[in-house]
């Protein structure tokens, strides 16, 4: 059974991150299995309209302005005509939204539900329960997932978090981890320095990634070990803190800030390192540590969220999220490195290849698609009843308004007037390449 799937998220290339990589790699594997996949996201500067990527993966960069932090304004009704047009034009059967932060994903899922499509949501993050932003976000997620067919989390701790904060039935939540292309992230020990120890950091430079901890560790570790260098890839609002520490401590020759990198260049940075440092304060699943382990680096990471589930104990040094604990973990990693008590880089790669691969992830996601495709379609009354459980009754007005707009456009722009696109012929393209 083949499906027509629309992946929706505010986060996609050229923006870089774990969500973007997940959507792209999952889409490519599903295409290889015979499914039709298109991606819907907002425009990025001059990247507007339809673009084609590898294997004919079609991406709709919608002409919608970004409101905050790469996300569109969550109006829930303003983009109904455009999203409806794409869904009909591409004959979409399943809407697959990604990231709790993505307003576009939640909007598309609502429209998809009202058009009788099946909806799936993948949660890539962990949230708290105490601060104001978490309370608001959790309530919004609860509303959005009230009528969602199925939810996917990338770790077991992520599933517990989603079930608690969104009040979703655990039977409607599956755990499918991220993966890494171990054929692209391969070790190359010849690229490492023979006389120095290089600590690599690849991360968005934001508060939740623990940049404040990284800054203090740079100062302390460089003072303690004269042979240690830092190679930092990534950008964000906290970059100034690392620049300040570098200038204040006079570490310009030992701390290199590479800025934002394309994902294709991340491996070139990782293979130059001996140790990978992750100081995240919260993480549902950290793809960066898996990529680092695949490249044969020793991984020192905070044991927060789903990170303890990701790698076996002999491939990671887990610490509490504070400077003394992280320093102790780095001391142990440096000591093991000097004494040669480390796993062979190529063995690391083979083990990661066995643990996490996109073929397995896509096969497990297929099972979810098959399951939801067999569920019965709910009418408007059943959908409104599902939203009642959230306790936010005014949202029923939003759902009703969206439903009326959709029906209005059935008269203004009938389905028969919308051109149906021809599907990309993968077999024909393969034959052309073979010639």
N, C-alpha and C positions, 0 to 999 in steps of 0.2 A: 504494500500500500504506500503510495507516494502522496506527499502533501505539498500544498502551496503555502509558504510561511513568510510572514513579514516580521523581521527583527526591527524593533523600534527602541531608540534611545537617543538622548541628547548627546551622548558621548560616543564619538566615532572618529576615525581618521579624518583629517590630519591631527586631531587631538590625540595625545598618547596616554596610555594607562592600561590597567588590567582589564577593565570592562571592554575597552576598544579591541584589545587583543582577543578576548574571549569571543566577542560577537563575530569577528572576522574569521578566526580559525574554526569555530563551530559551523559557520555558514559554509565555508569551503568544504568541510567534511560532509555536510548534509547534501551539498551539490554533487559531490562524488558518489553519494549513495542513490542519486536519482531524484531528489526532492528539488522543488523550485524554491529559491530563497531570494528575497529582495530586502534591502535595508532602508529604513526611513530615519532620517536625522535632520537637524536644522543646518542652515548654511554656515560655512566657515569662510569669512571674508569674501574672496572672489569665487569660491567653490559653491556655485548655486546651480540647481537643476539636476539633470540625470548624469551620473558618471558610471563607467564600467570598470570593474577591477578584475583580477585574475579569475579565470574560468567563467567569465561572463557574469560575475556577481554584480547585480545592478544596485546602485545606491541613489536614493532620492534625497538630495540636499534641499530641503524645503526653504523657501524665501521667508523665514521667520526670524525676527530679531532676537538676539540673546538678551535675557533679562538680568540674570545674576549667575556667576560661577558656571558659565557655559550651558546654562539651562534657559529654556524659554519661559515666558510668563504663563503660569498655570490658570488660563481662563476657562478651560474645559469645553468652550463652545465656539471660540473664534476660528478654530482651524477645522471645524467639522466638514465644510465643503471640500477642502483640499484632501483631507485624509480619506473621506468617502470616495472621492474620484479615483485615488490611487488604489484603494482596496478593490473597487469594481474593475478598474482597468487591468489589474494584475490577477484578478480572480482569486484573491487571497482567501484561505480557509482558516488559518491560525495566526493570531497576533501574539508575538512573543516579545514582551517588554523586558528591558534590562535596567537595573539600578533604581533604588528607592528615591534617589535624588532627581531622577529624570521626569520632569513634568510632561514632556511629550509622550513618554511611554505610558503614563497613566491615562492621558487624554485619549491616546489611540486605543487602549484597552477598553475604555468606557464606550467609545464609538463602535468598536468591534463587537462588544457584547450586545449593543442595541441593534446591530445589523445581523445578529444571529451567528456570529463567528465564535470560535473557541478561543479563549485567552489563557496565556501562560505568563508567569512573571518569574524572573530570576533575580534574587536578592543577593547582592555582592558585598553588603556592608553589615556592620554591627552598630546598634544604637543603644544609648543608655535609656534610663527611665525618669531621671530626676530633673534635669535642666529644662528650661522652657522650650528650647528649640527641639529637644528630643520628644517632649510631650506633644507638640504640634505635629511633628513629622510622623510620630507613631499613630496618631489619630488619622492623619491623612492616608497612611498606609492601610490602616484598618478599613477605611472607607473604600479605597481602591481595590483591595483584595476580597471584599465582601462578596463580589460576584465573579471572581476569577476562578477559572476551572481548576487550575493547578499552580503550585508554587514550587520553585526549585531553589535550594540553598547550596552554597559551595562548601559548607562544612557542617558537622553535627552541632557544633556550638551555634552556628548561624541559624540552623533549623530551630533550636530551642529559643533563640532570641526572637526570631520571626513569629513563632507560634505564640509567644508570650505578649509581644508588643502589638501584634496585629490581630490577635485573638482568632487565628486561623485554625481550623481542624487539622490536627497533625497528620491525618490520613490524606489530606490534600497537599502535603509538603514532602518533596523528595530531596535527597542529598546527592548531588552530582558535583564532584570537585572540578577545579580548573585543571588544565594540563599545560604541557610545554612541548614545543617541537625540539626534541633532543637531537635531531639531525642537523638543526641549525645552531643549537647551543652545544657545541662540542669543545672539549678541553684542548689546550695547546700550551703545555708547560714551557715551551721554548720562548714564549712571549714574556715570561716573568723575569724580574730582576734577580740576579744571582746573589747580589750583595745587600739587597734591601728587602723589607717586607712591605707589601702594598695592601692597604685596607681600602676596599671599594664600597662605595655607597651609591645605590641607584634608587632614587625615590623622588616623589613630588615634595618640594620643600614647603610643607605646611605643618601646622601645629600637631595634628593627629598622627603624623609620621615621626614625631619625636625629634624634631630638628633641634630643639633646645638641649636635649640630651646629647645629640651628636656634636654640637658646638663645644660643650664642656669636655666631652671625651677627646676631641681633637687636641684641646689644650693640654689635658692631663697625659694622654698617651704619647704625644710628641715630646713632652718633657721627660717621660720615663724611658722611652726607647728612641735613641738617636737614629736608628736604622729604619724607622717606620715612616711611610709616606701615605697620604690620603688622596684618593681619586674619587671625586664626587660628581655624579651625573644627575641632572634634574634641575628643575626651576620652580619658582613659586614665591609667595609673599615673604617667606622666612629666609630667603637667600642672603639678605643683608646681614643677618646674624652670623652666618658662616664667614662672610667677607670681613665683618668687624673683628671676629676672633683671629682670623688670619693676619689682619693688619696689626692688631694690638700685640700679638705674640711674635710677630716677625716670621711667619711661617709660609711666606710666599713661595719658597722653593720646595716646600714639603706638602702643601695642600693645593691641589689643582681642582678648580671648579669648571666643569665642562659645559654647564648649562643644559638646556633641553636637547635630547637626542632622539633621532628616529629609532624606532624599535630595531630596525635592521642593523644598527650600529652598536647596540647594547652589548652584544657578544664580544665585539672588538675591545670593549672596555673591561668586561669581566675577565677575559683570559689574561689580562695584564696583572690581575690581582692574586693575592694569596689567601686573603680573608675577606668575607663579605659581611658587612655590618648592617643590621636592621634594628632600628630603635622605635618601631611603631608603638603607639599607645593603645591603639585598637585596630583589629584586623580580623576579618572573617576568614580570609585565606590569603596568603601572601605569595603571589606568583613570582615575585622577584627572588625569593630565597630558593625556589625550585629551579629557576633558570641559573642561579649562581651555583647550586649543587650540581646541576647538569654539566657545568663548565669545570667542575672539580675543585671549587673553592671551599674552604672551611667556613661554615656559616655560624655567626654569633647573632642571636636574635632574642628580643624580649618574648616571654611566654605569655602573650595576651591573645584573647579571642580564640580563633581556630588554628593558630600557628603550631601548638603542640601536636595537632593531628597530622600535620603536613609531612614532616620528615622523621625517619627513625632516629633514635638517640645517638647512634654513632656518626650521624651526618650533620648534627647541629648541636650547638652549645646554647642551651636555653637559660635565660636570666630574668630576674625581676626587672620591671621598667624603671630603673634608677641608675645613676652614674656609678656608684660603688659596685653594684652587681654586674653591670656591663663591663666595667674595668676588670673585674675578676674573671669573667668569661673570656675577654680578650687576652688576658694574661695566660690563661690555660691554653687557648688556641695558639698563641705565639710559642709557648713552651713545647706543645706537641709538634708544631711545625719545625722547630729547630731540632727536635729529637727524632723526627721522622715518624712519629706515631700518628700517621694519617692514612686514610683510605686512598688507594690509587685513583687519580682523577678519571681514568677511563672506566674503572669499575663503578665509580659514582654515576657516570653518564648512563651506563647500562642498567643500573638499578632504578634510576629515575625514569628511564624509558619503559621499564616494566611497571612502575607504579602509576605513572601519569602519561597518558597519550590521548590524542584527540580522537582517535578511532573509537576508543572505549567510551569517551565522554559523549560523542555523537550517537553511538549505539544506545546508550542509556537514555539520552534525550529523545531518541526515536520512540522508545517504549512509552514515554510520557505523551508524545504526540498521538500515538496509536490509541492510547487510553482515553484521552480527552475527545478524540474524534468520534468515539462511540457513545459519548454522553448525549443526552437529549438536550435540545435547545429550549431555553426558558423564554416564556413570554414576558411582556413588560410588567405585569402584576407580580410575577415570581421574582423578577429582578428587583423591583422596588421593595418587596418584602425582605429580600436579602440585605439591602442597604439599611433597612430599619434597625437591624441589630447593632449597627455602629453607634446609634444614639444621636447622630447628627441629622436630624429630620430635614433641615433646610436643604440638604444635599439632594433630597428627592425632587426639589424644584429644578435643580441643575440637570438631573437625569431626564426629567420630563421635558425640559426645554430642548435638550439635545435631541431627544426622540422626535419632538415636533419639527425641529430644523431638518433632521434627516428625512422625514416624510414630506416636508415642504419641497426639498430638493428632488424628491422622486417625481414631482410635477414640473419644477423649474428646469431640471437637468435629468430627464429620464435615463434609465440604464441603457436603453436601446440607442441613445445618442452618444454614448461613451464608447470610444474605440477600444477593443480588447487587443492587448499587445500579443505579438507572436513570441512564444517562449524560445529562449536561447537553445539552439540545437548543439548539444555537447558532442554527440557522435559525429556530426558533420565537421565540427571544428577540429576534432581529433584526426579525421581523415585528411583534412587540409594540411595540418601540421606534419602528418606522416609523409605527404607528398613533397 
